[in-house]
Amino acid sequence: GNAQALELVKNQCRWLTRFTDAMSDDELDDLLDWETGGMQELFADLFELTGDPDHRELLRRFDRRRLIEPLLKGEDPLTNMHANQTAQEIVAAARAYEVTGDDRWRAACLAYWKCAVTDRGMFATGGQTFGEFWPPKNALAARLGRSNQEQCVVYHLSRLARHLLTWTGEPEYADYLERNRYNGIFAQQHPQTAMVAYYLPLEPGATKVWSTPTETFSCCLATSIQAGSQHGSAVLFTDGADLTITQYVACTATWSVNGTPVTVTIHTYEVPPEPGKADFDHGLPDHRPRSVRVDVDVKADAPVDFGLRIRLPWWLASAPTVIVDGEPVDLPHEPGTFQVLARTWTDNRIHLELPTALTAVPLPDQPGTVAFMEGPVVLAGLIGERRTLVGDITDPESMLEPVSEMELGVWQQHWMTRGQDHDLKLIPLHEVTDQTYTVYFPVKPAASSESTAPR
């Protein structure tokens, strides 16, 4: 709301208009071949505020034709192209669509997602890049290295996913946000120092390289601040009546349904108990739950009808448990969907359990090499070398078993290999700080147990 700040930006744009007045479209394209960051997004935000045709013209001038036009033709302009440059430009295109209504930009954003994510394949983490560049489609094995998954790309593609989620309501974008929150945003920020890893290495024997408070300040440090501030920005959505829960993150939101204020609070089970407290009614199960568990409180000022849409994530292992005010509710086992609880709400509690499973996720172009995930969380083996495991890829628990399941009252997603010549421990990738780790493991089938009798 600072009028002086607005005037400052408007004056900058007057200078930019004069600077680009004499440039042809081809000369502007040459300028945009270099990493220009979020310039067009700035012009979109400004045009939304002012409606000034000069700001709309800057939107046109900074349109990335060499990216947009091939995408609209169904071509792949991304292979071996600088990834973060295009990611920022396509987020700008999303904002340009939202403030102008020009469907060309919307179509470009959907085509970009198909080209960059759907058709290209991804690492188990949700990332794809190596050394800041896009790999060829579904050709990731040769790009495992020290420079995978630039944090800025994770951040900007997550922003794009939020735009596409609000436009389409499709759960695949919410699934993507969850995968990249655990294995990108969290995995690339140190939990104690808050320093950021520019890259997330995925080569065998990798180590995260952390920024420092005074000697390094990369672009990823800045976007990590933005990513943290937007942690709760894609959790709850409403169309004015129904409410959609897209992420299982502790939060509270208030909105109105036909004039009736409604507050929804999501509680997670990740908070440890008070230290030293003897709790004789803790209600904890005997062993670590193999599910994501949340409680959702709904409080309305008066009885009100609406639908509560719940995301059943892609990793859902079996039918969810849903209990509303102590009464079970049947929801189908349909991973990757939204399911609706429609009723009259007043003061209600929903208990939700989403069963997880240990899964082996192969590289797209090397199906015998896998990363292990539990639910949406990628596991990292604490080992400094490439290690071949023996077992059945379709049955990952033939190779891993839970270990150290509780520490200081908190359930741990820790695993240990089983039936191997040499054992190693695996922990969530986002818990790795300064350890050496390996994410991908070649797997060979176990030898037949049948013995051959001598003749």
TORFIGU-207848 format. One record per residue (C-alpha): x, y, z; residue in one letter. Coordinates in steps of 0.05 Angstrom, whole numbers. Layout:
BEGIN
<atom u="X" v="Y" w="Z" rogu="A"/>
...
***
This chain:
BEGIN
<atom u="0" v="0" w="0" rogu="G"/>
<atom u="60" v="47" w="-4" rogu="N"/>
<atom u="44" v="99" w="-58" rogu="A"/>
<atom u="117" v="120" w="-63" rogu="Q"/>
<atom u="139" v="48" w="-78" rogu="A"/>
<atom u="86" v="44" w="-132" rogu="L"/>
<atom u="110" v="108" w="-164" rogu="E"/>
<atom u="182" v="82" w="-162" rogu="L"/>
<atom u="162" v="20" w="-201" rogu="V"/>
<atom u="121" v="60" w="-251" rogu="K"/>
<atom u="181" v="105" w="-263" rogu="N"/>
<atom u="225" v="44" w="-275" rogu="Q"/>
<atom u="175" v="20" w="-326" rogu="C"/>
<atom u="176" v="87" w="-361" rogu="R"/>
<atom u="251" v="79" w="-369" rogu="W"/>
<atom u="242" v="7" w="-393" rogu="L"/>
<atom u="192" v="30" w="-445" rogu="T"/>
<atom u="241" v="82" w="-471" rogu="R"/>
<atom u="298" v="31" w="-469" rogu="F"/>
<atom u="259" v="-18" w="-513" rogu="T"/>
<atom u="222" v="31" w="-558" rogu="D"/>
<atom u="272" v="25" w="-614" rogu="A"/>
<atom u="279" v="-51" w="-610" rogu="M"/>
<atom u="247" v="-97" w="-660" rogu="S"/>
<atom u="213" v="-161" w="-636" rogu="D"/>
<atom u="274" v="-201" w="-659" rogu="D"/>
<atom u="321" v="-156" w="-620" rogu="E"/>
<atom u="276" v="-163" w="-559" rogu="L"/>
<atom u="279" v="-239" w="-567" rogu="D"/>
<atom u="356" v="-234" w="-568" rogu="D"/>
<atom u="352" v="-195" w="-503" rogu="L"/>
<atom u="306" v="-247" w="-472" rogu="L"/>
<atom u="354" v="-304" w="-491" rogu="D"/>
<atom u="391" v="-284" w="-428" rogu="W"/>
<atom u="363" v="-297" w="-358" rogu="E"/>
<atom u="317" v="-239" w="-346" rogu="T"/>
<atom u="283" v="-267" w="-285" rogu="G"/>
<atom u="213" v="-246" w="-266" rogu="G"/>
<atom u="208" v="-182" w="-307" rogu="M"/>
<atom u="145" v="-201" w="-344" rogu="Q"/>
<atom u="112" v="-223" w="-279" rogu="E"/>
<atom u="126" v="-154" w="-251" rogu="L"/>
<atom u="92" v="-122" w="-310" rogu="F"/>
<atom u="31" v="-168" w="-301" rogu="A"/>
<atom u="25" v="-150" w="-228" rogu="D"/>
<atom u="33" v="-76" w="-245" rogu="L"/>
<atom u="-19" v="-78" w="-301" rogu="F"/>
<atom u="-68" v="-111" w="-253" rogu="E"/>
<atom u="-58" v="-52" w="-206" rogu="L"/>
<atom u="-59" v="5" w="-257" rogu="T"/>
<atom u="-94" v="-18" w="-320" rogu="G"/>
<atom u="-44" v="27" w="-356" rogu="D"/>
<atom u="-38" v="7" w="-431" rogu="P"/>
<atom u="37" v="22" w="-427" rogu="D"/>
<atom u="45" v="-33" w="-375" rogu="H"/>
<atom u="4" v="-80" w="-420" rogu="R"/>
<atom u="52" v="-63" w="-477" rogu="E"/>
<atom u="111" v="-82" w="-433" rogu="L"/>
<atom u="77" v="-149" w="-422" rogu="L"/>
<atom u="75" v="-158" w="-497" rogu="R"/>
<atom u="147" v="-136" w="-508" rogu="R"/>
<atom u="174" v="-185" w="-456" rogu="F"/>
<atom u="133" v="-242" w="-482" rogu="D"/>
<atom u="182" v="-301" w="-493" rogu="R"/>
<atom u="162" v="-319" w="-564" rogu="R"/>
<atom u="220" v="-368" w="-574" rogu="R"/>
<atom u="193" v="-408" w="-515" rogu="L"/>
<atom u="118" v="-398" w="-523" rogu="I"/>
<atom u="108" v="-410" w="-597" rogu="E"/>
<atom u="143" v="-479" w="-601" rogu="P"/>
<atom u="104" v="-501" w="-539" rogu="L"/>
<atom u="38" v="-481" w="-572" rogu="L"/>
<atom u="58" v="-524" w="-632" rogu="K"/>
<atom u="70" v="-585" w="-588" rogu="G"/>
<atom u="145" v="-582" w="-597" rogu="E"/>
<atom u="200" v="-591" w="-545" rogu="D"/>
<atom u="241" v="-527" w="-538" rogu="P"/>
<atom u="266" v="-546" w="-468" rogu="L"/>
<atom u="317" v="-602" w="-477" rogu="T"/>
<atom u="385" v="-575" w="-456" rogu="N"/>
<atom u="355" v="-506" w="-445" rogu="M"/>
<atom u="368" v="-466" w="-381" rogu="H"/>
<atom u="312" v="-490" w="-336" rogu="A"/>
<atom u="302" v="-434" w="-285" rogu="N"/>
<atom u="299" v="-381" w="-340" rogu="Q"/>
<atom u="240" v="-417" w="-373" rogu="T"/>
<atom u="207" v="-433" w="-306" rogu="A"/>
<atom u="205" v="-360" w="-287" rogu="Q"/>
<atom u="181" v="-339" w="-356" rogu="E"/>
<atom u="124" v="-389" w="-354" rogu="I"/>
<atom u="102" v="-367" w="-285" rogu="V"/>
<atom u="101" v="-297" w="-315" rogu="A"/>
<atom u="57" v="-324" w="-371" rogu="A"/>
<atom u="10" v="-352" w="-318" rogu="A"/>
<atom u="3" v="-283" w="-286" rogu="R"/>
<atom u="-5" v="-251" w="-355" rogu="A"/>
<atom u="-64" v="-297" w="-369" rogu="Y"/>
<atom u="-95" v="-282" w="-302" rogu="E"/>
<atom u="-93" v="-206" w="-311" rogu="V"/>
<atom u="-110" v="-203" w="-386" rogu="T"/>
<atom u="-153" v="-264" w="-399" rogu="G"/>
<atom u="-111" v="-280" w="-461" rogu="D"/>
<atom u="-120" v="-355" w="-472" rogu="D"/>
<atom u="-55" v="-360" w="-510" rogu="R"/>
<atom u="-16" v="-353" w="-445" rogu="W"/>
<atom u="-60" v="-404" w="-410" rogu="R"/>
<atom u="-49" v="-454" w="-467" rogu="A"/>
<atom u="26" v="-441" w="-463" rogu="A"/>
<atom u="28" v="-456" w="-389" rogu="C"/>
<atom u="-9" v="-522" w="-398" rogu="L"/>
<atom u="36" v="-541" w="-456" rogu="A"/>
<atom u="98" v="-524" w="-415" rogu="Y"/>
<atom u="75" v="-569" w="-358" rogu="W"/>
<atom u="64" v="-626" w="-407" rogu="K"/>
<atom u="132" v="-615" w="-438" rogu="C"/>
<atom u="172" v="-602" w="-374" rogu="A"/>
<atom u="139" v="-650" w="-326" rogu="V"/>
<atom u="88" v="-700" w="-355" rogu="T"/>
<atom u="127" v="-721" w="-417" rogu="D"/>
<atom u="197" v="-710" w="-390" rogu="R"/>
<atom u="193" v="-756" w="-330" rogu="G"/>
<atom u="223" v="-739" w="-263" rogu="M"/>
<atom u="268" v="-763" w="-208" rogu="F"/>
<atom u="233" v="-793" w="-147" rogu="A"/>
<atom u="242" v="-725" w="-114" rogu="T"/>
<atom u="198" v="-690" w="-166" rogu="G"/>
<atom u="257" v="-653" w="-198" rogu="G"/>
<atom u="288" v="-664" w="-266" rogu="Q"/>
<atom u="345" v="-615" w="-277" rogu="T"/>
<atom u="420" v="-624" w="-279" rogu="F"/>
<atom u="470" v="-566" w="-279" rogu="G"/>
<atom u="411" v="-517" w="-286" rogu="E"/>
<atom u="389" v="-548" w="-352" rogu="F"/>
<atom u="331" v="-592" w="-374" rogu="W"/>
<atom u="351" v="-664" w="-394" rogu="P"/>
<atom u="322" v="-699" w="-455" rogu="P"/>
<atom u="254" v="-731" w="-444" rogu="K"/>
<atom u="256" v="-793" w="-400" rogu="N"/>
<atom u="332" v="-795" w="-403" rogu="A"/>
<atom u="352" v="-782" w="-331" rogu="L"/>
<atom u="401" v="-838" w="-313" rogu="A"/>
<atom u="461" v="-804" w="-346" rogu="A"/>
<atom u="443" v="-739" w="-309" rogu="R"/>
<atom u="451" v="-763" w="-237" rogu="L"/>
<atom u="506" v="-719" w="-208" rogu="G"/>
<atom u="526" v="-664" w="-161" rogu="R"/>
<atom u="482" v="-611" w="-194" rogu="S"/>
<atom u="412" v="-640" w="-195" rogu="N"/>
<atom u="349" v="-602" w="-178" rogu="Q"/>
<atom u="366" v="-529" w="-172" rogu="E"/>
<atom u="325" v="-502" w="-115" rogu="Q"/>
<atom u="299" v="-443" w="-155" rogu="C"/>
<atom u="269" v="-490" w="-207" rogu="V"/>
<atom u="233" v="-529" w="-152" rogu="V"/>
<atom u="205" v="-464" w="-125" rogu="Y"/>
<atom u="182" v="-436" w="-192" rogu="H"/>
<atom u="151" v="-501" w="-217" rogu="L"/>
<atom u="114" v="-505" w="-150" rogu="S"/>
<atom u="87" v="-436" w="-163" rogu="R"/>
<atom u="65" v="-458" w="-233" rogu="L"/>
<atom u="31" v="-519" w="-202" rogu="A"/>
<atom u="-8" v="-473" w="-155" rogu="R"/>
<atom u="-32" v="-432" w="-215" rogu="H"/>
<atom u="-53" v="-494" w="-253" rogu="L"/>
<atom u="-87" v="-523" w="-192" rogu="L"/>
<atom u="-130" v="-461" w="-184" rogu="T"/>
<atom u="-148" v="-460" w="-258" rogu="W"/>
<atom u="-165" v="-534" w="-266" rogu="T"/>
<atom u="-177" v="-564" w="-198" rogu="G"/>
<atom u="-137" v="-626" w="-220" rogu="E"/>
<atom u="-106" v="-665" w="-162" rogu="P"/>
<atom u="-42" v="-681" w="-201" rogu="E"/>
<atom u="-17" v="-610" w="-186" rogu="Y"/>
<atom u="-31" v="-618" w="-112" rogu="A"/>
<atom u="6" v="-685" w="-113" rogu="D"/>
<atom u="65" v="-650" w="-146" rogu="Y"/>
<atom u="66" v="-595" w="-94" rogu="L"/>
<atom u="68" v="-646" w="-38" rogu="E"/>
<atom u="124" v="-686" w="-69" rogu="R"/>
<atom u="167" v="-624" w="-81" rogu="N"/>
<atom u="153" v="-596" w="-12" rogu="R"/>
<atom u="183" v="-656" w="23" rogu="Y"/>
<atom u="238" v="-673" w="-27" rogu="N"/>
<atom u="255" v="-603" w="-53" rogu="G"/>
<atom u="237" v="-545" w="-8" rogu="I"/>
<atom u="249" v="-583" w="57" rogu="F"/>
<atom u="306" v="-626" w="30" rogu="A"/>
<atom u="345" v="-564" w="7" rogu="Q"/>
<atom u="341" v="-523" w="70" rogu="Q"/>
<atom u="382" v="-541" w="132" rogu="H"/>
<atom u="334" v="-554" w="190" rogu="P"/>
<atom u="381" v="-523" w="242" rogu="Q"/>
<atom u="416" v="-466" w="206" rogu="T"/>
<atom u="363" v="-450" w="152" rogu="A"/>
<atom u="420" v="-447" w="100" rogu="M"/>
<atom u="402" v="-470" w="30" rogu="V"/>
<atom u="431" v="-523" w="-17" rogu="A"/>
<atom u="432" v="-493" w="-87" rogu="Y"/>
<atom u="430" v="-563" w="-116" rogu="Y"/>
<atom u="405" v="-629" w="-90" rogu="L"/>
<atom u="458" v="-680" w="-112" rogu="P"/>
<atom u="430" v="-748" w="-132" rogu="L"/>
<atom u="495" v="-783" w="-151" rogu="E"/>
<atom u="519" v="-842" w="-108" rogu="P"/>
<atom u="558" v="-817" w="-48" rogu="G"/>
<atom u="529" v="-747" w="-51" rogu="A"/>
<atom u="535" v="-691" w="0" rogu="T"/>
<atom u="493" v="-628" w="4" rogu="K"/>
<atom u="532" v="-564" w="-1" rogu="V"/>
<atom u="501" v="-510" w="43" rogu="W"/>
<atom u="504" v="-435" w="34" rogu="S"/>
<atom u="535" v="-392" w="89" rogu="T"/>
<atom u="507" v="-330" w="124" rogu="P"/>
<atom u="561" v="-282" w="99" rogu="T"/>
<atom u="602" v="-313" w="43" rogu="E"/>
<atom u="550" v="-340" w="-6" rogu="T"/>
<atom u="483" v="-309" w="-26" rogu="F"/>
<atom u="455" v="-343" w="-87" rogu="S"/>
<atom u="388" v="-335" w="-121" rogu="C"/>
<atom u="365" v="-398" w="-85" rogu="C"/>
<atom u="373" v="-364" w="-17" rogu="L"/>
<atom u="324" v="-311" w="-39" rogu="A"/>
<atom u="274" v="-360" w="-68" rogu="T"/>
<atom u="279" v="-402" w="-5" rogu="S"/>
<atom u="254" v="-343" w="35" rogu="I"/>
<atom u="196" v="-337" w="-13" rogu="Q"/>
<atom u="183" v="-412" w="-11" rogu="A"/>
<atom u="180" v="-411" w="65" rogu="G"/>
<atom u="131" v="-353" w="66" rogu="S"/>
<atom u="86" v="-391" w="17" rogu="Q"/>
<atom u="86" v="-456" w="57" rogu="H"/>
<atom u="11" v="-451" w="71" rogu="G"/>
<atom u="-10" v="-417" w="7" rogu="S"/>
<atom u="-37" v="-479" w="-28" rogu="A"/>
<atom u="-68" v="-518" w="29" rogu="V"/>
<atom u="-141" v="-497" w="28" rogu="L"/>
<atom u="-183" v="-470" w="-30" rogu="F"/>
<atom u="-256" v="-449" w="-36" rogu="T"/>
<atom u="-301" v="-431" w="-94" rogu="D"/>
<atom u="-344" v="-391" w="-46" rogu="G"/>
<atom u="-384" v="-452" w="-23" rogu="A"/>
<atom u="-346" v="-518" w="-22" rogu="D"/>
<atom u="-277" v="-523" w="11" rogu="L"/>
<atom u="-220" v="-564" w="-17" rogu="T"/>
<atom u="-162" v="-591" w="25" rogu="I"/>
<atom u="-103" v="-601" w="-21" rogu="T"/>
<atom u="-46" v="-609" w="29" rogu="Q"/>
<atom u="-43" v="-640" w="98" rogu="Y"/>
<atom u="-7" v="-583" w="133" rogu="V"/>
<atom u="-25" v="-555" w="202" rogu="A"/>
<atom u="-63" v="-490" w="190" rogu="C"/>
<atom u="-127" v="-451" w="204" rogu="T"/>
<atom u="-171" v="-415" w="153" rogu="A"/>
<atom u="-236" v="-376" w="159" rogu="T"/>
<atom u="-285" v="-359" w="103" rogu="W"/>
<atom u="-360" v="-349" w="94" rogu="S"/>
<atom u="-412" v="-395" w="64" rogu="V"/>
<atom u="-475" v="-356" w="45" rogu="N"/>
<atom u="-456" v="-304" w="97" rogu="G"/>
<atom u="-442" v="-354" w="153" rogu="T"/>
<atom u="-370" v="-352" w="179" rogu="P"/>
<atom u="-335" v="-420" w="179" rogu="V"/>
<atom u="-267" v="-437" w="209" rogu="T"/>
<atom u="-229" v="-500" w="189" rogu="V"/>
<atom u="-167" v="-522" w="228" rogu="T"/>
<atom u="-121" v="-579" w="206" rogu="I"/>
<atom u="-82" v="-614" w="261" rogu="H"/>
<atom u="-24" v="-660" w="244" rogu="T"/>
<atom u="9" v="-713" w="287" rogu="Y"/>
<atom u="80" v="-689" w="277" rogu="E"/>
<atom u="87" v="-647" w="340" rogu="V"/>
<atom u="128" v="-681" w="396" rogu="P"/>
<atom u="100" v="-685" w="467" rogu="P"/>
<atom u="122" v="-638" w="521" rogu="E"/>
<atom u="191" v="-660" w="546" rogu="P"/>
<atom u="190" v="-698" w="611" rogu="G"/>
<atom u="114" v="-703" w="615" rogu="K"/>
<atom u="86" v="-771" w="637" rogu="A"/>
<atom u="23" v="-778" w="594" rogu="D"/>
<atom u="-17" v="-839" w="616" rogu="F"/>
<atom u="-71" v="-827" w="564" rogu="D"/>
<atom u="-29" v="-814" w="502" rogu="H"/>
<atom u="-69" v="-859" w="457" rogu="G"/>
<atom u="-8" v="-878" w="416" rogu="L"/>
<atom u="-7" v="-943" w="378" rogu="P"/>
<atom u="44" v="-996" w="396" rogu="D"/>
<atom u="84" v="-984" w="333" rogu="H"/>
<atom u="95" v="-929" w="282" rogu="R"/>
<atom u="32" v="-917" w="242" rogu="P"/>
<atom u="40" v="-932" w="168" rogu="R"/>
<atom u="-6" v="-874" w="149" rogu="S"/>
<atom u="-10" v="-799" w="146" rogu="V"/>
<atom u="-59" v="-779" w="201" rogu="R"/>
<atom u="-94" v="-712" w="209" rogu="V"/>
<atom u="-154" v="-684" w="246" rogu="D"/>
<atom u="-197" v="-630" w="215" rogu="V"/>
<atom u="-241" v="-586" w="259" rogu="D"/>
<atom u="-299" v="-550" w="226" rogu="V"/>
<atom u="-334" v="-495" w="266" rogu="K"/>
<atom u="-392" v="-454" w="236" rogu="A"/>
<atom u="-428" v="-396" w="270" rogu="D"/>
<atom u="-494" v="-430" w="248" rogu="A"/>
<atom u="-511" v="-496" w="214" rogu="P"/>
<atom u="-489" v="-491" w="141" rogu="V"/>
<atom u="-487" v="-538" w="82" rogu="D"/>
<atom u="-425" v="-546" w="39" rogu="F"/>
<atom u="-379" v="-599" w="11" rogu="G"/>
<atom u="-311" v="-613" w="41" rogu="L"/>
<atom u="-266" v="-641" w="-15" rogu="R"/>
<atom u="-209" v="-685" w="10" rogu="I"/>
<atom u="-149" v="-703" w="-32" rogu="R"/>
<atom u="-132" v="-777" w="-37" rogu="L"/>
<atom u="-58" v="-773" w="-58" rogu="P"/>
<atom u="-23" v="-813" w="-112" rogu="W"/>
<atom u="14" v="-855" w="-60" rogu="W"/>
<atom u="-48" v="-879" w="-23" rogu="L"/>
<atom u="-35" v="-953" w="-8" rogu="A"/>
<atom u="-105" v="-975" w="11" rogu="S"/>
<atom u="-174" v="-948" w="29" rogu="A"/>
<atom u="-171" v="-887" w="74" rogu="P"/>
<atom u="-200" v="-885" w="144" rogu="T"/>
<atom u="-249" v="-827" w="152" rogu="V"/>
<atom u="-287" v="-816" w="217" rogu="I"/>
<atom u="-334" v="-756" w="226" rogu="V"/>
<atom u="-355" v="-744" w="298" rogu="D"/>
<atom u="-340" v="-815" w="316" rogu="G"/>
<atom u="-378" v="-846" w="257" rogu="E"/>
<atom u="-340" v="-881" w="201" rogu="P"/>
<atom u="-351" v="-856" w="130" rogu="V"/>
<atom u="-334" v="-898" w="69" rogu="D"/>
<atom u="-288" v="-866" w="17" rogu="L"/>
<atom u="-262" v="-907" w="-42" rogu="P"/>
<atom u="-190" v="-927" w="-52" rogu="H"/>
<atom u="-179" v="-880" w="-111" rogu="E"/>
<atom u="-109" v="-850" w="-109" rogu="P"/>
<atom u="-100" v="-784" w="-144" rogu="G"/>
<atom u="-172" v="-759" w="-135" rogu="T"/>
<atom u="-213" v="-711" w="-94" rogu="F"/>
<atom u="-271" v="-741" w="-54" rogu="Q"/>
<atom u="-328" v="-700" w="-24" rogu="V"/>
<atom u="-358" v="-701" w="46" rogu="L"/>
<atom u="-424" v="-664" w="38" rogu="A"/>
<atom u="-467" v="-649" w="99" rogu="R"/>
<atom u="-492" v="-596" w="146" rogu="T"/>
<atom u="-433" v="-571" w="187" rogu="W"/>
<atom u="-436" v="-538" w="256" rogu="T"/>
<atom u="-382" v="-562" w="304" rogu="D"/>
<atom u="-349" v="-625" w="276" rogu="N"/>
<atom u="-285" v="-664" w="277" rogu="R"/>
<atom u="-259" v="-707" w="220" rogu="I"/>
<atom u="-205" v="-758" w="233" rogu="H"/>
<atom u="-168" v="-780" w="170" rogu="L"/>
<atom u="-116" v="-835" w="160" rogu="E"/>
<atom u="-83" v="-843" w="92" rogu="L"/>
<atom u="-46" v="-909" w="89" rogu="P"/>
<atom u="25" v="-906" w="63" rogu="T"/>
<atom u="70" v="-961" w="34" rogu="A"/>
<atom u="143" v="-969" w="19" rogu="L"/>
<atom u="151" v="-964" w="-56" rogu="T"/>
<atom u="210" v="-971" w="-104" rogu="A"/>
<atom u="209" v="-916" w="-157" rogu="V"/>
<atom u="252" v="-931" w="-218" rogu="P"/>
<atom u="290" v="-883" w="-262" rogu="L"/>
<atom u="248" v="-873" w="-326" rogu="P"/>
<atom u="303" v="-899" w="-371" rogu="D"/>
<atom u="334" v="-949" w="-323" rogu="Q"/>
<atom u="278" v="-990" w="-291" rogu="P"/>
<atom u="327" v="-1034" w="-253" rogu="G"/>
<atom u="353" v="-974" w="-213" rogu="T"/>
<atom u="305" v="-948" w="-160" rogu="V"/>
<atom u="296" v="-898" w="-104" rogu="A"/>
<atom u="254" v="-917" w="-44" rogu="F"/>
<atom u="196" v="-875" w="-20" rogu="M"/>
<atom u="148" v="-881" w="39" rogu="E"/>
<atom u="85" v="-844" w="19" rogu="G"/>
<atom u="109" v="-777" w="-11" rogu="P"/>
<atom u="178" v="-780" w="24" rogu="V"/>
<atom u="242" v="-801" w="-12" rogu="V"/>
<atom u="291" v="-842" w="30" rogu="L"/>
<atom u="366" v="-833" w="26" rogu="A"/>
<atom u="415" v="-889" w="43" rogu="G"/>
<atom u="472" v="-866" w="89" rogu="L"/>
<atom u="527" v="-893" w="46" rogu="I"/>
<atom u="583" v="-862" w="5" rogu="G"/>
<atom u="581" v="-908" w="-55" rogu="E"/>
<atom u="537" v="-940" w="-107" rogu="R"/>
<atom u="508" v="-1004" w="-77" rogu="R"/>
<atom u="471" v="-1059" w="-113" rogu="T"/>
<atom u="415" v="-1089" w="-72" rogu="L"/>
<atom u="385" v="-1159" w="-79" rogu="V"/>
<atom u="310" v="-1167" w="-77" rogu="G"/>
<atom u="243" v="-1158" w="-111" rogu="D"/>
<atom u="229" v="-1087" w="-137" rogu="I"/>
<atom u="154" v="-1101" w="-132" rogu="T"/>
<atom u="163" v="-1119" w="-58" rogu="D"/>
<atom u="210" v="-1066" w="-28" rogu="P"/>
<atom u="201" v="-1095" w="42" rogu="E"/>
<atom u="239" v="-1155" w="17" rogu="S"/>
<atom u="299" v="-1109" w="21" rogu="M"/>
<atom u="283" v="-1059" w="77" rogu="L"/>
<atom u="253" v="-1062" w="147" rogu="E"/>
<atom u="234" v="-1007" w="196" rogu="P"/>
<atom u="285" v="-988" w="249" rogu="V"/>
<atom u="291" v="-935" w="305" rogu="S"/>
<atom u="216" v="-924" w="299" rogu="E"/>
<atom u="209" v="-873" w="356" rogu="M"/>
<atom u="257" v="-821" w="383" rogu="E"/>
<atom u="238" v="-771" w="437" rogu="L"/>
<atom u="165" v="-784" w="427" rogu="G"/>
<atom u="167" v="-773" w="352" rogu="V"/>
<atom u="155" v="-829" w="301" rogu="W"/>
<atom u="215" v="-836" w="253" rogu="Q"/>
<atom u="213" v="-858" w="180" rogu="Q"/>
<atom u="278" v="-897" w="186" rogu="H"/>
<atom u="294" v="-962" w="151" rogu="W"/>
<atom u="350" v="-1014" w="149" rogu="M"/>
<atom u="367" v="-1061" w="93" rogu="T"/>
<atom u="353" v="-1135" w="104" rogu="R"/>
<atom u="380" v="-1197" w="70" rogu="G"/>
<atom u="440" v="-1160" w="41" rogu="Q"/>
<atom u="514" v="-1175" w="46" rogu="D"/>
<atom u="526" v="-1108" w="80" rogu="H"/>
<atom u="472" v="-1068" w="115" rogu="D"/>
<atom u="458" v="-994" w="110" rogu="L"/>
<atom u="407" v="-946" w="141" rogu="K"/>
<atom u="359" v="-903" w="102" rogu="L"/>
<atom u="326" v="-839" w="128" rogu="I"/>
<atom u="283" v="-786" w="95" rogu="P"/>
<atom u="323" v="-745" w="46" rogu="L"/>
<atom u="297" v="-681" w="78" rogu="H"/>
<atom u="329" v="-703" w="145" rogu="E"/>
<atom u="398" v="-709" w="114" rogu="V"/>
<atom u="444" v="-651" w="133" rogu="T"/>
<atom u="519" v="-664" w="128" rogu="D"/>
<atom u="518" v="-740" w="118" rogu="Q"/>
<atom u="541" v="-774" w="55" rogu="T"/>
<atom u="481" v="-807" w="21" rogu="Y"/>
<atom u="457" v="-846" w="-39" rogu="T"/>
<atom u="386" v="-843" w="-67" rogu="V"/>
<atom u="386" v="-891" w="-126" rogu="Y"/>
<atom u="403" v="-965" w="-120" rogu="F"/>
<atom u="410" v="-1018" w="-175" rogu="P"/>
<atom u="369" v="-1079" w="-156" rogu="V"/>
<atom u="382" v="-1150" w="-179" rogu="K"/>
<atom u="333" v="-1208" w="-166" rogu="P"/>
<atom u="349" v="-1256" w="-111" rogu="A"/>
<atom u="377" v="-1324" w="-133" rogu="A"/>
<atom u="326" v="-1381" w="-134" rogu="S"/>
<atom u="322" v="-1416" w="-66" rogu="S"/>
<atom u="312" v="-1483" w="-101" rogu="E"/>
<atom u="374" v="-1528" w="-95" rogu="S"/>
<atom u="397" v="-1573" w="-150" rogu="T"/>
<atom u="406" v="-1645" w="-127" rogu="A"/>
<atom u="468" v="-1682" w="-155" rogu="P"/>
<atom u="455" v="-1739" w="-202" rogu="R"/>
***
